[in-house]
């Protein structure tokens, strides 16, 4: 039986579409339905590797996990990874096909529409419900003729649309009414209900406005979803960092972790598990004076290693990070950050940059050469070299993570590796990853997601506290698992929505 569909569109970017879709995936899954997420085109630098080595947007991987299914490339057949100057790396069905200017990409959209339709068909054949996410707003009138992600997909899927607005940013009624006004008549007919998201306050004060909204548009309000604090669910992209950029320094009894906010930062959710630990402050920093006092400095992933390395030097952060590391300050580089910590980066074919080579920070004995082949894989590994990551027995545990990078990274001289990879994309493998400095204070790895591993994360924090002479935190609840957070999200959203109306919109009442 072909799956039912429902689509979440929004009045703007970052109104909470991704989380609402994750909530719907878990809600339907808890009812015993086979659920799959779908987003035809995602523009994001946070991405994820599927088991078979495909690359998709992080949001769809999160939604698949909420639905308790393995993520596949059909869930996000087109991924755009911005590179600047109106260019993006274009990933189709999990594999990069090149770097395209916006005008060249739009000329390709006819073929992309066919790819989108086939991916959606495959998902609908294998599931009971497909939860579809839109992008930005469906009312971008200057782009409507190029749409392959909002109302175009709703028509292809014959999906009812839930239009979400963010009340926390203000102007939600104007945003919803204005969006409806700019839609074509057939598009307005697809909007089955409104969802008002991120509400804080007394719902009774909002109710008169809800009634007027329905009177004006003829569209019911499905529900008002509360603002949920500190969800341990990865964000779709770096827009979410704006709310964390001014986070102050750690207090006297707290562990202070400083993450360099690179201009083209990617997969910054690598540090997200640390943000939920008690007595830990994670700061995203952009100035050299913010490095001082940090217990750990993290150089995260980046879409453009060469350009962000130049930015590090221009801002003075390169020298601040290097000087701190030379004095024994613990420093971790992940993916592009690992490449920056090395001695040299070469790009002879111009894969990533017009520059053919650049000098790294010289803190690790590694060398990077960019190649057109892209590595995307889920891995299992163990800590290999003696460093601050291997404290308190964490080296004995097998870790899960994933790789997404264009460069080939090799150690030079007698440098020790950071990790020993045991499996890659489900196949046995014996390979070494990353590097550790001679004093063990600087570590680089190409593996994302290492802090999702509880043993490694706890061992690192214990070592950081011991180094500072800080006591272990008082006993308290462990940070919640991701599945506990999906349940918290789903429970809050389900309690906020008109369940009977939702079932009628999706068509579940007819399949009961």
Secondary structure as UniProt FT lines:
FT   STRAND          4..10
FT   TURN            13..14
FT   HELIX           17..30
FT   TURN            31..32
FT   STRAND          35..38
FT   STRAND          41..43
FT   STRAND          47..49
FT   TURN            51..52
FT   STRAND          55..57
FT   HELIX           58..66
FT   TURN            67..68
FT   HELIX           73..76
FT   STRAND          78..84
FT   TURN            85..86
FT   STRAND          87..92
FT   TURN            93..94
FT   STRAND          95..101
FT   HELIX           102..107
FT   HELIX           109..126
FT   STRAND          129..133
FT   TURN            138..139
FT   TURN            141..143
FT   HELIX           144..146
FT   HELIX           151..157
FT   STRAND          160..166
FT   HELIX           167..169
FT   HELIX           172..182
FT   HELIX           185..190
FT   STRAND          191..199
FT   HELIX           203..217
FT   STRAND          220..226
FT   HELIX           238..243
FT   TURN            244..246
FT   TURN            252..253
FT   STRAND          255..260
FT   TURN            263..264
FT   STRAND          265..266
FT   HELIX           268..271
FT   HELIX           272..275
FT   TURN            278..279
FT   STRAND          280..285
FT   HELIX           288..290
FT   TURN            291..293
FT   STRAND          296..299
FT   STRAND          301..302
FT   HELIX           305..315
FT   HELIX           317..326
FT   TURN            327..328
FT   STRAND          331..334
FT   HELIX           336..341
FT   STRAND          344..346
FT   TURN            348..349
FT   STRAND          357..359
FT   STRAND          366..383
FT   HELIX           388..396
FT   STRAND          399..411
FT   TURN            413..414
FT   STRAND          419..424
FT   TURN            425..426
FT   STRAND          427..433
FT   STRAND          435..436
FT   TURN            438..439
FT   STRAND          442..445
FT   HELIX           450..452
FT   HELIX           454..468
FT   HELIX           482..496
FT   HELIX           499..506
FT   HELIX           508..511
//
